[in-house]
Amino acid sequence: MVETLRIPAQIRFGAGAAETVGADARQLGCSHAFVVSDPILRKLGIVDQVGAWLSKEGISSTLYTDVEAEPSIQSIGGCLDAARAAQCDLVVGVGGGSSLDTA
């Protein structure tokens, strides 16, 4: 199976950057985001807030928080399976290195 990886033209970071996620997704013409993060950020409410910012712009989202520290091939495979099942047109990574690596 051949896959394609497109490196994003932009990576947003810094205080308040996550608040732009919905507008950015809308500008890209996306309708359903696959949000990848870790269970701690979900517990803190940060991942749900990202989902709310997407929703505010009319973008639905599927949350995936089974990211493990130093992700294994099996962990990445589980995320890929979940992303394919969700049929999203955008992947959003929230958090640190492991979440971004998995996304």
C-alpha positions, 0 to 999 in steps of 0.5 A: 500500500502506498501512502502520502505524507504532506508536510504542513506549510504551517505549524502554530505554536505559542500562547493562544495558538490552539484557539486558531485551529477551527479557523485554520481548518475551515480555511483549508476546506476541512470538515472533520478533524482527527485530534491526536493527543495524550490522556493527560491533556484530555483529563485537563480539558485541553483536548476537549477545548480544541474540539470546541474551537473546531466545532465553533467553526463548523468542523466536527472532530474525532478525539484520539488520546491513546498516545503512548510516550515514545510511541511504538510501531504498534501504537502508531498502527492503532492511531492509523487504524482509528484515523482511517475508521473516522474518515477525517480530512485533517489531523491535528496534533495537540501536545508534546513530542509523542502526540505530534510524532503520533499525529 
